[in-house]
Amino acid sequence: MTVTIEKQGTVAIVTLNRPETKNAITTEMRGQLYGGFEQIALDGDIRAVILTGAGGDFCSGMDVTGMGRGGVIGSMDRMYTLNRIARAIQTLKKPTIAAVPGICVGVGFSYALACDIVLAAEKAKFAAIFRNIALAPDGGLVWHLRQLLGVQKAKELVFSGRIVRADEAVSMGLAYEKVADDALMARAMELAESFAAGPTIAMGLAKRQFDLAWNSGFEQYLDMEATMQPIASRTEDHEEGLKAFREKRKPVFKGE
């Protein structure tokens, strides 16, 4: 399999696994990656996800050997599959962490930013390299860059295609934290397990609130927010949280 999924307790580790190509994404991988996230969405035992790459790199973007074939229809099909992966990652109602060990460029950069948290190893390198093959960004990259950086800084990265290393990525807000290369997965698992121990339904609703906050006016946002809290208030985790508060102990959430 060129995309592997490993379950460690309540955490799923999704690994892009073509290290000989720095995990460049093929047609086969697109199907596996989308199917994997759809499977995770329906698996109630999984409460947090780590997305990473094998062999010391995250992803070198699309495998260029398949580009330029099939005319306009082929290109439209490729865009559909690429973007549905971005949507599956972005809208997953569980916390997601991108653990980036090295190269993270092209649509790989897009998929990393679709995660909730990005951890950058010391050797991590991010770039919007689409200009190098005369393409515009895909996988939702510009949407994320504009949200994280503002218009001018986002345009500079897209227009230049330059490499952003770990320290700059953290200072710009593209990554949450720089981590020693040999500690990357341990740190990702530490975060993932802490998120997985939380109230999964409420955290999924909070994720949706972040999306709504970006796309809505304040009044519209408040209206939509008001429909979410009644859902959270009927969960078993909410009852456990109240009980633990009264008993002055740490809550034990089950994601229900």
Secondary structure, 3 states (H helix, E strand, C coil): CCEEEEEECCEEEEEECCHHHCCCECHHHHHHHHHHHHHHHHCCCCCEEEEEECCCCCECCECHHHCCCCHHHHHHHHHHHHHHHHHHHHCCCCCEEEEECCEEECHHHHHHHCCCEEEEECCCEEECHHHHHCCCCCCCHHHHHHHHHCHHHHHHHHHHCCCEEHHHHHHHCCCCEEECHHHHHHHHHHHHHHHHCCCHHHHHHHHHHHHHHHHCCHHHHHHHHCCCHHHHCCCHHHHHHHHHHHCCCCCCCCCC
